[in-house]
Amino acid sequence: MSLFITDECINCDVCEPECPNDAIYQGDEIYEINPSLCTQCVGHYDEPQCQQVCPVDCILIDEENPETQEELQAKYEKIISEK
C-alpha cells in the first residue's frame, strides 16, 4: 500500500528529500504523497524512509490504496524504467 500524510503534518520538510521516487510534495497546507509514485521504498530500502525521519509520526499506510509487495515492486520497476 502506498503511504499518506495526515493533517498532523507540521511541514518540517524532512520527509520530501528522503523519498527516492519523488512521491512526496508540498500540498496546499501540508506535504502530500502521490500514491502512483509511492512504493514504500520497495526497491530502494527495507522500510519507508519518510516514516523513519518524520518527527510527528504522521505518515501512515493508506488503506484506501491496497497493494501487495509484488505490486509495489512492479510499480518501482515501472518508475525506474520511465526515468
LINVENDA-V630213 format. One record per residue. N is the residue number from 1. PHI is phi in whole degrees, 0 to 359 (NA if undefined). OMEGA is omega as a letter, one per 20 degrees, with the letter a starting at -180 (* if undefined). D_LAST is the distance of its C-alpha to the last C-alpha in whole Angstrom. Layout:
N/PHI/OMEGA/D_LAST  N/PHI/OMEGA/D_LAST
//
This chain:
1/NA/r/22  2/285/r/20  3/254/r/22  4/217/a/23  5/251/a/25  6/279/r/29  7/294/r/31  8/283/r/32  9/305/a/29  10/254/r/31  11/54/a/28  12/278/r/28  13/73/a/24  14/275/a/24  15/282/a/21  16/305/a/19  17/290/a/18  18/280/a/18  19/281/a/15  20/287/a/12  21/256/a/10  22/55/r/12  23/277/a/14  24/264/a/17  25/214/r/18  26/283/r/22  27/274/a/23  28/297/a/27  29/237/a/29  30/222/r/27  31/291/a/23  32/227/r/21  33/238/r/19  34/281/a/17  35/296/r/17  36/284/r/15  37/250/a/12  38/277/r/15  39/244/a/15  40/55/r/18  41/70/r/16  42/302/a/16  43/94/a/14  44/242/a/15  45/224/r/19  46/281/r/22  47/213/a/22  48/300/a/21  49/291/a/21  50/297/r/21  51/295/a/24  52/292/a/26  53/262/a/26  54/293/a/27  55/284/a/31  56/245/r/32  57/51/a/30  58/256/r/29  59/252/a/26  60/238/r/27  61/288/a/26  62/273/a/25  63/296/r/28  64/279/r/27  65/234/a/24  66/292/r/25  67/215/r/22  68/278/r/23  69/302/r/22  70/294/r/20  71/293/r/19  72/296/r/17  73/297/r/16  74/296/r/15  75/296/r/13  76/302/a/11  77/297/r/10  78/292/r/9  79/300/a/7  80/296/a/5  81/291/a/6  82/273/a/4  83/278/*/0
//
